[in-house]
Amino acid sequence: MTIYQSGQINTNSLNVPDLYVQVLKPQNIALNGVSTGRIGLVGTATWGPVGTPVIVGSMGDCLSAFGPKQALASDIGTAVNIAIMQGASDFRCVRVSDGTDAAATGTLDGVSLTAMHTGSAGNALSATLVADPIITTHYTLSISHATLGSRSYRGTTWAVLAAAVAADSMALVRIGLPSTVPALAAGSVTLASGADGAAPTTAAFLGTDGATRTGLYALRGQGCALGILAGVSDSTSWTTQAAFGLGEGVYMIACGPAGDGIASAVAAKAAAGLDSYAVKLMFGDWLWWNDDTNGTMLVPPQAFVAGLLGGLSPERSSLNKELYGAIGSQKAGLVSGGTSQTYSTAELSALFAAGIDVICNPAPGGSYWAVRSGINTSSDGVSDDDSYTRLTNYLAETLNAGMGAFVGEVISATLFGDIRAVLLGTLSNMAASGILASASWAVVCDATNNPQAETALGYVRADVQVRYQGINRFFVVNLQGGASVTLAAATAG
């Protein structure tokens, strides 16, 4: 008896009576859905690699990777903090700089210590070299930072310590040895001259898409469902963000400049030529946020929206969902002359008609901060809702991640059946979890849409139609009251 893997044996050519065991692959009846909560965040920081996506799942991760938060609209830590409060928990963060950032440095007996990354956080790195109290030829080099943590290395020479630091993927410094290496001697130094540089340009946030990807383009292939260029309000970037969002299946959350006016916001969107379901544009009514490190700050609305959507299932809209941590805005919710300033129906209508959303207080559900419309920038009434963008991206990315397994298979009725089974199973699972309504799809993959003229050339087509669930945007309650009202008899149902 011989055991064969699937496809290794041609059963039509057997001529020796025997037992042949063929191990078949487990049947794949459905695809696992891709992440819909991962946020790609491009911003500034006081520490960390520049132009490299870093996985962040908590504030602890963020602080260790990017250093203390700064009171800047573009700060990665502040945006992560805000988004986590709304329910997000999965980030890919990319640090940008203007190129003038510098790494902190220091020396111990002529041996140079350079911070592993550029930024002002490196100025708080301390290096201490102490002799072992028992084996005096052994020394311990300790590198510590209140936020970034600490690392320790043990050795008998600077060369040994330098090798240990170089081998540590979590090292906070690099050691540069002089031509004449001194003997180890106890001492300490605090690194200095680290700098964050000036504010990066819009071009730096967008980055480059070449062999080395930076900025926004560093998020390619990271599986992000949502994207933010933290604090970037430059309208010239909006269509570039839209193109990236369409190509990567990322819902980009953009915003206008702080203190913007409705008329100027509408004009800026029109001038930019932004009309895409891949971008959600928030009005430039920035929010006041009470940061636990930097106190009261004026921050862009992007992280609030991305964090909220990151915690919601893809079929749901941001409309009327309560946001947390906002203590005011540049207009809505502030009190002037004893009167709370709110948006009028005419103002909201002007924004929404132009495809611009806003965070304000009150919301339809009560006196809380919320996204007021749940729309994207598309002018198409069928695709202008958050739920359309997120659910379309979710379905497309899920199919893209799993259906490639069928490439290279023999085109036959069996292949058609397998493709249909996977697609139907996937959609059925989505319905079971509430993402889709029951029986709201149709799948065709057979000889009717795969004629021989096409299959002979290697083409196979599966036609999938999915009907989404609508969002209750205009809730009308008809009330009829009075002594003359005639009541219809209630029916069981």
N, C-alpha and C positions, 0 to 999 in steps of 0.2 A: 504494500500500500504506500502511495505517495501523496503528500498533501500539497495542493497547489493554491496559489493566490488567484483571485478573480482575474480572468483574462489571460492566464498563463497556459491554459490548455485548450486545444481545439478538439472538442468532443466529437466532431464529425470524422476525425482521422484516427480514432482509436481502433486497434486491431488485436490487442492482447487482452483477454478476459482478466479483469482485476477490479479492485475497489479503488476508485478515484475520488478523493475528498477535495472539494473546491471551496475555499473560504471566501465568502462574499462580503462586500462592504455593508455595514449597517445602512439601512434605508434612511435617507434624509427626507423627512416629511415636512420640515418647516425650517425657516431661517431665524437665527437670533437677531432681534432688532438692535440697531446701533445706538450709541449713546445720544440722547437728546438734551443733555444738561451740561455738556462740557463747554466751557467758555474760553475762547482764545483772547488773551488780553495783552495789548502792546502798550507799554508805558515806561516811565523813568523810575530809577531806584538809586539808592546809595551804595549798592553792592550787587554782585552777581555778574554772570556772563552776559555780554552784549550780543544780541542777534541770535540767541539760542533758546529754543523752547524749553521751559523748565516745568516739571510736573508739580503742581501745588494742590493740596487737598484740605489744608487748614491754615489758620493764621500762623501757627507755629512753623509750618513748612515755609510759608511766605517770608516770615521774618528771618529764618535761617538762610534762605536762598537770596533774599534781596535787601536785608538789613532793616533798620528802623524806618518807620513811616515818615514821610515828609508832608508838610502842609502845602502840597501842590496838586493842582487839578489833574496832572498827568501821573501821579504817583501810583505805582502798582499796588503797594500795600494797602493804601486807602481804598482803592477800587475793589480789591479782594475782600477787605473787611466789610464794605457795604454790601457786596453781592452775597457773601456768606450769611449776613443777617436776613436776607430775603429768601434763603433756602438753597443757594448753590453750594456745591461741594467738590467740584472737579474743574480744574483750571490748567491751561497751558499758557504760561506767562513769558513774554519776550521783552527784554530790556532794550531800550534804545538810548543813544547819546548823541551829542553833537560832534563828537570826536576830540573834544578838548578835555575829556575826563582823564584823571591820572590816578595811578596806584600809590598808596601810602608806602613809605620806605623808612628804614631805620638800620643802624649798624651795631654789632656787638664785637668789639675787638677787631674791627676791620672786616668782619664778615657781614655782608649785606642781607637784609631781610626785606622782601618786597611783598606787599599784599597780593594775594592770588587774583583779586579782581580790582578794578578801578572803583573810585567812589570815596565819599567822605566817611563812610562807615569804617574804612580801614584805619582812620586816624585814632580809633579807640582800641586798636589791637595792641596788646602788650605781650612782649616776649621775655621770658625769665629762664635763665640757665643756672641750675643749682647742682652742687656735687652731692653724690650719695653719701649719707652720714656714716655708712659702714664701709662700702667699697668706694674709696675716694677717687678711684680712676674712672668711675662711671658718673655720667652727668645726665640730668633730665632737662630737656628743653620743653617748656610749656608755653603754648600760644593761646591766649584767651581773649574773649570779647563778650560783653554783657548780653548781647543779642545773638551773635553768630555762634556762640558756644566756645568750646575749648578743645585743644588737641595736645597730646603729650608724646614725646619721643625720647628714647634712651640710647646712649652710645658712649663710646670712649674717645671719639674724635669728631671734628666737624664734618669730615667726609662721611662718616657713618650716619650722623644726624641728617646731613643733606640728602643722603640716599633714602633714609626712612621717610623724610618729608616728601620727596619726589614720588615715592611709591604709594603715598596716601591720597586716594581720590577725593578725600574730604578735607585736604589740607587748606589752611587759611593763608599760608605764606609760601613763598619760594625762597630758597637759600642760594646765594651767590658766593662762591668761595674765591678769595683773592689768589694771586699767583703763589704767594707764600702764606700757607694756611697756619694760623696761630694755634697754639694749644688751647684746650678748653679751659675757661676760667669763668667763675660765677659772675653774673651780671644781669642787667635787665634794660629794656628799652621799650618806649612806646612809639609806635610808628606815626609818621606825620606826612603832611603834604599831599594827602589823598584829596581828589577833587571830583565833583560830579559833572563839571562842565556847565555850559549855558543850556538854555532850553532848546531841545532838538527842533528842527524844522519839520514841516508836514512831510517833506520828502523822506526824512529819516524815519518817520513813523510808517510810511508806506514801504520803504525799504527797496531792496533789489531782488530780482527773480532770476538770477543767474546761477552759476555753479555754486556760489555761496549765497544762500538766501538770508535776508535780514528783514527786520521790521515785520509788517503784516505778512509778507511772503514766507517768513519763517514758519508760519502756521500751516503751510501746505502739508497735507497728509497727516495732520495731527488729530483728526477725528473730531474737530470742534463743531458744535452745532450753532454756537453764538460767537460773535466777535465784537471787540471794542478797541478803538484807538483812543485810549484814555485822555480826555480833555481836548481832543482835536476837534475844532469847530470850523475848520477851513472848508468852505463849500467846494473848493476845487478838488477835494479828495473824495467827494461823495460818489461820483460815477466810477472812480477806480475801486472804491469799496464795493460798489454794486457788481462790477465785473468779477472781482474776487469771490464775492458771496455766491454768485451764480455758478462759477466754475468749481467751487469747493463745497457747495451745499451748506454754506454758513450764513446765518441771519445776522447781518451787520447792524449794530445799534449806533447810529450817528447822532450828532446834536448840533444845534446852532450856538452862536457865541452868547456868553452871559449877558443878560440884560437886553436881549434882542426885542424888537418890536414885531408885531404880527405882520404888518405890511411889508417890512424889510425881509422877514423870514420867508414869506410867500414869494417875494420877488427873487430872493437868493436861490430858492429851490427851482424856480422856473428858469433862471439864468443858467443854473448848473446843468439843466437838462436831466434831472433825476426823476425817473419814473420806473421803479423796479420793485418787485415783491421781495428782492433780496436785501433791501435796506429799510430799516425803521428809523425815521428822522424825528428826534425829539426837539421840541421848541426850546429856545434859549432862555427859559425861565429856570435858572439853576437853583439847587436846593441847599439849604443850610443843614449841616451835619455836625453833631457833637462828637468829635473824635476823641477816643480815650487817650491819645498821645498828644495831639496838637490842638485840642480844644475845638471851638466852633469854627467850622470851615464852610466856604461856599464851594460846592462840588457840582460837576456836571451830572445830569440825570442818567447817564448811560449805565452805570454799574447797578443802579436800582432796578432798571428794566431788565438787564441781562440776568441779574441774580434771580429776579422773580420768574422769568421764563425758564431759567435753568432748573428751577424746582418744580415746574409744571409739566404734565404729560403733553406730548406734542399736539394733541387735538384741542388744547385749551388756549384761550386768549388771555392777554394781560389786562383786558378791560375789567375795571371795577374790582381788581384784586388788591387787598390792603398791602401797603408798603411800610417798612419799619425803619426807624432811625431818623427820618426827616423831621426837622423841628421848624421848618418854614421854607419859604421860597422867596424869590425876588418879587413876587407879586401875590400869588394865591396863598391864603392862610395867614398873611401878615395883617396886623391891625393898624389902621390909620384913622385917627380922629374918633376912636371908639368903635369903628366899623371894620369888620373883617373884609379884606379885599378878595374878591372872587372873580372868576371869568363869567362874563355874560354869555347868554346863548348865542348872540351874534358873533362874539369873539371866537367861541369854540367852533361855530359853524364855519367861520373863515379859515381857521386852522385845518379842520378836518376835510373841508372841500379841497384844500391844497395838498392833502396827504401828509400832514404834519401832526404828530401826537404831542401830548403834554401831560405832565404829572401835576395834579392839583388837589385841593381840598376845599369843599367836600366832593364826594363821589356819589354816584347813584345809590349806593348802598348805605350811605351815612357820612358822618363827619370824620373821615380818615383820608390819608394820602393814598392816591391810586392813579394808575394810568387811566386817562379819561376816555380813550377811544379804542385802543387795541388794533390800530391800523398800521400798514406799511405805506410805502410811497407810491405804490402802483395806482394808476388811474382806472384800472379795470375793476369794476365792482365785484367781480367773481373772485379775484385773487388779491384783494387789498386788505385782508385780515391777517393778523399774526398766525392764526391757526392754519391758514392755507400755506404760508411759507414753511412753517415748522413741520407740518404733516407731509407736505410734498417732499421736502428735503429728507425727512425720516424714511419715507417709503423708497425714494430713489437711492439713498445711501445704503439702506438695508439690502435692496436687490443688488446693488453694485458690489456689496461686500460678499455675497454668497452665491450668486447665480453663475459666476465665472467657472464654477466646477464642471459645468456642462460643456464647456468648450473642449473640442477634441473628441467628443463621443460620436458614435455612429448615428447618423440621422435615420431614425426609424420610428415606428408607432410607439415603441417602448420609450424612446427618448421623449417624444411628445407627451406621453402619459406621465413620465417622471417630472418633467418641467411643470405640467399642470398641477401635479400633486404637491410639489414644493410651494408653488405660488398660492394655491388654494389653502394649504395648511398654514402658511405664513399669515395670510389675510384673516383666516379664521381665528388664529391666536390673537391677532390684534383686536378682533371683535370681542373675544372673550375677556380681554383686559379693558374694554370700554373705549379704545382708541377709535374704532370704527363701529358703525351700527351693524346689526345682524343682516346678513345677505345683502350687503351694499357694494358688491363687486361682481365683475364678470371677467373670466379668463378664457381666451381662445388660443390654443396652440395645437393644431392638427393639420390635416391635409387641406382644409379649407383656406387657411391663410399661409400655408407653406407649399405652394405648387412645385412640381418637379423641376420646373425651369429655374427656380431659385435654390432649391435644396441641392441640385446638381452642381451649383457654384459654391456650395458651403454655407448658404444663408439659412438661418432658422429664426422665425419671428414668433414672439409671444405677445399678444395684445391684451393688455390689462386695463380695465376701467374700474375706478374706485370712486364712490360717492361719499363725500365727507359729510360730517354732521355740521349743521349750521351753528352760529353763535347768536344768542339772543341779544341783539343790539338795540332794538326798538320795541320795548315791552308796552303794549297797549292794554289797559284794563278798562272795559266798558262798564260804567256804573250807571244804573238807572234807579232813582229813588223817588219816593213820594207815596202818598196814601192811595193813589189811583193805580199803582203798579200791580199788574196781574202776574202772579208767579206761575211759571210752568211747572208741572208735576215732575218731581225728581225721578230719574230712572236709575235702576241699578246698573252698575258697570265698573 
